[in-house]
Amino acid sequence: MPAKESKPKNIIDSIMYSYSTSTNQYEEENRILKDTIGRLKEEVERFKASPLMVCEVRELFGNTAIIKIPNGNQFLVNISNECDKLKSGDLILVEQKNLTIIRKVPITRRFNVEKFVIVERPTVTWQEIGGLDQQIQEIKEVVELPLKKPELFRKIGINPPKGVLLYGEPGTGKTLLAKAVAASTNSTFIEVVGSELVQKFIGEGAKLVKEIFELARRKAPAVVFIDELDALAAKRMEVGTSGEREVNRTFMQLLAELDGFKSLDNVKIIGATNRKDILDPAIIRPGRLDRLIHISIPNKEARLEIFKIHTKNMTFDNKIKVEPLVSRMEDFSGAEIKAVCTEAGYFAIRSDRTYVTREDFLKAIEKVKQEEKAEGQDYIGMFG
């Protein structure tokens, strides 16, 4: 009898245990489902929320402010009680319906500047530049010496130039000179193309210029190299389109930045152009880019020096005589001489050789000449 009485008891206990386990499992699943539904509701509400517009504070008047919206229009709007410590120039988030200022954006830069510039630490040495001894000496005096020995200028009592303008034909080595002086002074090299500084909306180009110079100060010692300066600093006209006026605004901001630099600051400016004749006199007056360095087409001695630099790692046929080859490259720029060396190497590769012959160089010189002639004909055809 006792055995028969214990059996039902075990079955009941088993059923009760199964029931309790299932109940706990269902409660846990129910809790997980409720949490998931809650998160989904929050996500849906977030998607339903109106987007906020990024604007700029122009002036503050107590609990109101004049703001500029992205299309350039300005409005007097209210400031939320939760938004304080605003100042002119801050970026803010604004509710689109009534333009109330909601909160401040925790950044001060309008642009991601490094999208518009190339920032690097160059490794170009003076030995890699041929035929420009006089120009190297001048740029060393203007840029390298003030960065390396500023106490010299303090003792003598003079202020070194803030910047230098390199002008001359394309491919003559202007960028190489700028990179070499940055490398020799262990400076950050910030390369800017003049046309990139001109932006679509009013005032944005000027802000970009300002932020580029702020970047240079943060990364000092630095060399700011502005290529194609004529795209930004051409002679100003009294009348013009709105686009030309915006270029002028950006140009004036560049002039203001140049004037604002301390004379012995660790930031130097190098401008480069192929069209010095169209530059505005304001950019090359004393106190700005006041040292002008002409980079000319290399003469025979300079061509020979450049040729040796670009062929130092090449394998030659023993029959090659360098001087007659260099004589055939009259009026070639440094870039064209480098192109000749590269093309000669390609002719050797096509012939399945590991060395370069005189015939390879002759073919390469002729090819570069033909390309130059074709470009000239295209130019004449366009404007003739």
C-alpha positions as CSV (number, residue, x, y, z in Angstrom):
1,M,0.0,0.0,0.0
2,P,2.7,2.6,0.7
3,A,4.2,2.0,-2.7
4,K,0.9,2.6,-4.4
5,E,0.3,5.8,-2.4
6,S,3.7,7.3,-3.4
7,K,3.2,6.9,-7.1
8,P,0.4,9.5,-7.6
9,K,2.4,11.8,-5.5
10,N,5.4,11.7,-7.8
11,I,3.2,12.2,-10.9
12,I,1.6,15.3,-9.3
13,D,5.0,16.7,-8.3
14,S,6.3,16.1,-11.9
15,I,3.2,17.9,-13.4
16,M,3.6,20.8,-11.0
17,Y,7.3,21.1,-11.7
18,S,6.6,21.1,-15.5
19,Y,3.9,23.7,-15.1
20,S,6.1,25.9,-13.0
21,T,9.0,25.6,-15.5
22,S,6.7,26.4,-18.4
23,T,5.2,29.4,-16.6
24,N,8.7,30.9,-15.9
25,Q,9.7,30.3,-19.5
26,Y,6.6,32.0,-20.8
27,E,7.1,34.9,-18.4
28,E,10.7,35.3,-19.6
29,E,9.6,35.2,-23.3
30,N,6.8,37.7,-22.5
31,R,9.4,40.1,-20.9
32,I,11.7,39.8,-23.9
33,L,8.8,40.5,-26.3
34,K,7.7,43.6,-24.2
35,D,11.3,45.0,-24.3
36,T,11.6,44.4,-28.0
37,I,8.2,46.1,-28.6
38,G,9.3,49.0,-26.4
39,R,12.5,49.5,-28.4
40,L,10.6,49.3,-31.7
41,K,8.2,52.0,-30.5
42,E,11.1,54.3,-29.5
43,E,12.6,53.7,-33.0
44,V,9.3,54.5,-34.7
45,E,9.0,57.7,-32.7
46,R,12.5,58.7,-33.5
47,F,11.8,58.2,-37.2
48,K,8.6,60.3,-36.9
49,A,10.5,63.2,-35.3
50,S,11.1,66.2,-37.6
51,P,14.7,66.7,-38.7
52,L,16.6,69.7,-37.3
53,M,18.4,72.2,-39.6
54,V,22.0,73.2,-39.0
55,C,22.4,77.0,-39.0
56,E,24.8,79.6,-37.9
57,V,24.4,82.3,-35.2
58,R,25.1,85.8,-36.5
59,E,24.1,88.1,-33.6
60,L,22.6,87.6,-30.1
61,F,19.8,89.8,-28.5
62,G,18.9,88.4,-25.1
63,N,16.6,85.4,-25.6
64,T,16.6,85.9,-29.4
65,A,19.2,85.6,-32.1
66,I,19.8,86.4,-35.7
67,I,20.6,83.1,-37.5
68,K,21.7,82.3,-41.1
69,I,20.1,79.3,-42.7
70,P,22.0,77.2,-45.3
71,N,20.5,79.0,-48.3
72,G,21.9,82.3,-47.0
73,N,18.7,83.9,-45.6
74,Q,18.7,85.4,-42.1
75,F,16.0,85.3,-39.4
76,L,15.4,86.6,-35.9
77,V,14.4,83.5,-33.8
78,N,13.8,82.5,-30.2
79,I,16.3,80.5,-28.2
80,S,15.3,77.4,-26.2
81,N,15.7,77.7,-22.4
82,E,17.9,74.5,-22.5
83,C,20.4,76.2,-24.9
84,D,22.8,78.6,-23.3
85,K,26.3,80.0,-23.7
86,L,25.8,80.8,-27.4
87,K,28.1,83.2,-29.3
88,S,28.4,84.6,-32.7
89,G,29.7,82.1,-35.2
90,D,28.4,79.0,-33.4
91,L,26.7,76.2,-35.3
92,I,23.2,75.3,-33.9
93,L,20.3,72.9,-34.5
94,V,17.1,74.7,-35.4
95,E,13.5,73.3,-35.4
96,Q,12.3,73.7,-39.0
97,K,8.7,74.8,-38.4
98,N,9.2,77.9,-36.2
99,L,13.1,78.1,-36.4
100,T,13.5,77.9,-32.6
101,I,17.1,77.2,-31.6
102,I,17.1,73.8,-29.9
103,R,20.8,73.2,-29.0
104,K,24.3,74.0,-30.0
105,V,26.3,71.7,-32.2
106,P,29.5,70.7,-30.3
107,I,31.8,71.5,-33.2
108,T,33.2,74.8,-34.4
109,R,34.5,73.8,-37.8
110,R,32.1,74.2,-40.8
111,F,34.1,72.0,-43.1
112,N,36.1,68.8,-42.8
113,V,39.2,70.7,-44.0
114,E,41.2,67.6,-44.8
115,K,38.8,66.8,-47.6
116,F,40.0,70.0,-49.4
117,V,43.7,69.8,-48.7
118,I,46.6,67.3,-48.9
119,V,48.4,67.0,-45.5
120,E,51.6,65.1,-45.5
121,R,55.2,65.0,-44.3
122,P,57.3,65.1,-47.5
123,T,60.5,63.1,-48.0
124,V,61.8,65.1,-51.0
125,T,65.4,66.2,-50.5
126,W,67.3,69.0,-52.1
127,Q,69.5,66.4,-53.9
128,E,66.4,65.3,-55.9
129,I,66.0,68.7,-57.5
130,G,68.3,69.5,-60.4
131,G,69.2,72.8,-62.2
132,L,67.6,75.1,-59.6
133,D,70.6,76.1,-57.4
134,Q,69.8,79.8,-57.3
135,Q,66.1,79.2,-56.6
136,I,66.9,76.7,-53.9
137,Q,69.1,79.3,-52.2
138,E,66.4,81.9,-52.3
139,I,63.7,79.6,-50.9
140,K,66.0,78.5,-48.2
141,E,66.6,82.1,-47.1
142,V,62.8,82.9,-47.1
143,V,61.3,79.7,-45.6
144,E,64.0,77.4,-44.2
145,L,66.1,79.9,-42.3
146,P,63.3,81.7,-40.4
147,L,61.9,78.3,-39.3
148,K,65.2,76.9,-38.2
149,K,66.9,80.0,-36.8
150,P,64.3,82.6,-35.8
151,E,66.6,84.1,-33.2
152,L,68.8,85.3,-36.0
153,F,66.1,87.6,-37.2
154,R,65.3,88.8,-33.7
155,K,68.9,89.8,-33.0
156,I,69.2,91.6,-36.3
157,G,65.8,93.3,-35.8
158,I,64.1,92.4,-39.1
159,N,61.0,90.5,-39.9
160,P,61.4,87.7,-42.5
161,P,59.0,87.4,-45.4
162,K,55.7,85.7,-44.6
163,G,55.6,83.9,-47.9
164,V,57.0,83.4,-51.4
165,L,55.6,83.1,-54.9
166,L,57.0,80.6,-57.3
167,Y,56.1,81.3,-60.9
168,G,57.1,79.9,-64.2
169,E,56.2,77.3,-66.9
170,P,54.3,74.1,-66.0
171,G,56.5,71.2,-64.9
172,T,59.6,73.2,-63.9
173,G,59.7,72.0,-60.2
174,K,57.5,74.5,-58.2
175,T,55.8,71.8,-56.2
176,L,59.1,69.9,-55.7
177,L,60.7,73.0,-54.2
178,A,57.8,73.5,-51.8
179,K,58.0,69.8,-50.7
180,A,61.7,69.9,-50.3
181,V,61.7,73.0,-48.0
182,A,58.9,71.4,-45.9
183,A,61.0,68.2,-45.6
184,S,64.2,70.1,-44.7
185,T,62.5,72.0,-41.9
186,N,60.5,68.9,-40.7
187,S,57.3,70.8,-41.3
188,T,53.8,69.6,-42.1
189,F,53.1,70.2,-45.8
190,I,49.5,71.4,-46.6
191,E,48.8,71.5,-50.3
192,V,45.8,73.5,-51.5
193,V,44.5,74.0,-55.0
194,G,43.3,77.6,-55.5
195,S,40.1,76.5,-57.4
196,E,39.1,74.3,-54.4
197,L,38.8,77.3,-52.2
198,V,36.0,78.8,-54.2
199,Q,32.7,77.4,-52.8
200,K,29.1,77.5,-54.0
201,F,27.4,79.5,-51.3
202,I,28.2,83.1,-50.1
203,G,30.8,83.2,-47.4
204,E,31.7,79.5,-47.4
205,G,35.0,80.0,-49.4
206,A,36.2,82.6,-46.8
207,K,35.4,80.2,-43.9
208,L,37.3,77.4,-45.6
209,V,40.3,79.6,-46.0
210,K,40.1,80.6,-42.3
211,E,39.9,76.9,-41.2
212,I,42.8,75.9,-43.5
213,F,45.0,78.4,-41.8
214,E,43.8,77.3,-38.4
215,L,44.8,73.8,-39.3
216,A,48.2,75.0,-40.3
217,R,48.6,76.8,-36.9
218,R,47.6,73.6,-35.1
219,K,50.1,71.5,-37.1
220,A,52.9,74.1,-37.0
221,P,55.7,74.2,-38.1
222,A,53.9,74.0,-41.4
223,V,54.2,75.1,-45.0
224,V,50.9,76.0,-46.8
225,F,51.4,75.5,-50.5
226,I,48.7,77.1,-52.7
227,D,48.8,75.7,-56.2
228,E,47.1,77.5,-59.1
229,L,47.0,80.7,-57.1
230,D,45.8,82.6,-60.2
231,A,42.4,80.8,-59.9
232,L,41.8,82.7,-56.6
233,A,44.0,85.8,-56.8
234,A,43.4,87.1,-60.3
235,K,43.0,90.9,-60.7
236,R,39.7,92.1,-59.2
237,M,37.1,93.8,-61.3
238,E,34.6,96.5,-60.1
239,V,31.7,94.7,-61.8
240,G,31.1,91.0,-62.3
241,T,28.8,88.1,-61.6
242,S,27.9,86.9,-58.2
243,G,30.4,84.0,-58.7
244,E,33.2,86.5,-59.3
245,R,32.2,88.5,-56.2
246,E,32.4,85.3,-54.2
247,V,35.9,84.6,-55.5
248,N,36.8,88.2,-54.4
249,R,35.4,87.5,-50.9
250,T,37.5,84.4,-50.6
251,F,40.6,86.2,-51.9
252,M,40.1,89.0,-49.3
253,Q,39.9,86.4,-46.6
254,L,43.3,85.0,-47.8
255,L,44.8,88.5,-47.7
256,A,43.4,89.0,-44.2
257,E,45.0,85.7,-43.1
258,L,48.4,86.7,-44.5
259,D,48.2,90.1,-42.7
260,G,47.2,88.4,-39.5
261,F,50.2,86.1,-39.3
262,K,53.0,87.0,-36.8
263,S,56.2,87.6,-38.7
264,L,58.1,84.9,-36.8
265,D,55.2,82.4,-36.7
266,N,56.0,78.8,-37.6
267,V,53.7,78.9,-40.7
268,K,55.0,79.9,-44.1
269,I,53.0,80.4,-47.3
270,I,54.2,79.3,-50.8
271,G,52.1,80.2,-53.8
272,A,52.6,78.8,-57.2
273,T,51.3,80.0,-60.6
274,N,51.9,79.7,-64.3
275,R,50.3,83.2,-64.9
276,K,52.0,85.8,-62.7
277,D,50.8,88.4,-65.2
278,I,47.1,88.1,-64.1
279,L,47.7,88.2,-60.4
280,D,46.3,91.0,-58.3
281,P,49.0,93.3,-57.0
282,A,47.6,93.0,-53.5
283,I,48.9,89.4,-53.1
284,I,52.5,90.2,-54.1
285,R,53.0,93.5,-52.3
286,P,55.6,93.7,-49.6
287,G,54.3,92.1,-46.4
288,R,52.5,89.2,-48.1
289,L,54.0,87.0,-50.8
290,D,56.7,89.6,-51.2
291,R,59.6,87.3,-52.5
292,L,59.0,86.3,-56.1
293,I,61.1,83.4,-57.5
294,H,61.0,82.7,-61.2
295,I,61.4,79.0,-62.1
296,S,62.5,78.9,-65.7
297,I,62.8,76.2,-68.3
298,P,66.2,74.5,-67.6
299,N,69.3,75.3,-69.8
300,K,71.6,72.6,-71.1
301,E,73.6,72.2,-67.8
302,A,70.4,72.1,-65.8
303,R,68.9,69.5,-68.2
304,L,71.9,67.3,-67.8
305,E,71.7,67.5,-64.0
306,I,67.9,66.7,-64.1
307,F,68.6,63.8,-66.5
308,K,71.2,62.3,-64.2
309,I,68.8,62.5,-61.3
310,H,66.1,60.6,-63.1
311,T,68.4,57.9,-64.6
312,K,70.5,57.2,-61.5
313,N,68.7,53.9,-60.9
314,M,68.4,52.9,-64.6
315,T,70.5,50.3,-66.4
316,F,72.1,51.7,-69.5
317,D,73.7,50.2,-72.6
318,N,77.4,50.9,-72.5
319,K,77.2,52.8,-75.9
320,I,75.0,55.6,-74.6
321,K,76.5,59.1,-74.6
322,V,74.4,61.3,-72.3
323,E,75.4,64.8,-73.6
324,P,74.1,64.3,-77.2
325,L,70.8,63.0,-75.8
326,V,70.4,66.0,-73.5
327,S,71.1,68.4,-76.4
328,R,68.0,66.9,-78.2
329,M,65.8,67.9,-75.3
330,E,66.0,71.6,-75.8
331,D,63.1,73.6,-74.2
332,F,62.0,70.5,-72.2
333,S,60.8,71.1,-68.7
334,G,62.0,69.0,-65.8
335,A,58.7,67.0,-65.9
336,E,59.2,66.3,-69.6
337,I,62.7,65.1,-69.0
338,K,61.4,62.7,-66.4
339,A,58.7,61.6,-68.9
340,V,61.5,60.8,-71.5
341,C,63.3,58.6,-68.9
342,T,60.0,56.8,-68.1
343,E,59.1,56.3,-71.8
344,A,62.6,55.0,-72.6
345,G,62.2,52.4,-69.9
346,Y,58.8,51.3,-71.4
347,F,60.4,50.9,-74.8
348,A,63.0,48.6,-73.2
349,I,60.3,46.6,-71.5
350,R,58.4,46.2,-74.7
351,S,61.6,44.8,-76.4
352,D,61.9,42.3,-73.4
353,R,65.2,43.9,-72.3
354,T,66.5,44.8,-68.8
355,Y,68.6,47.7,-70.0
356,V,67.9,50.9,-71.9
357,T,69.6,51.8,-75.2
358,R,70.2,55.0,-77.1
359,E,67.4,54.1,-79.5
360,D,65.0,53.8,-76.6
361,F,65.8,57.4,-75.5
362,L,65.6,58.8,-79.1
363,K,62.1,57.2,-79.5
364,A,61.1,58.6,-76.0
365,I,62.3,62.1,-76.9
366,E,60.4,62.0,-80.2
367,K,57.2,60.8,-78.4
368,V,57.3,63.5,-75.8
369,K,57.9,66.1,-78.6
370,Q,54.9,64.8,-80.5
371,E,52.6,64.9,-77.4
372,E,53.7,68.5,-76.8
373,K,53.1,69.5,-80.4
374,A,49.6,67.8,-80.3
375,E,48.7,69.8,-77.2
376,G,49.7,73.0,-78.9
377,Q,47.6,72.2,-81.9
378,D,44.6,71.5,-79.7
379,Y,45.1,74.9,-78.0
380,I,45.3,76.6,-81.4
381,G,42.2,74.8,-82.7
382,M,40.2,75.8,-79.6
383,F,41.0,79.5,-79.9
384,G,42.1,79.9,-83.5
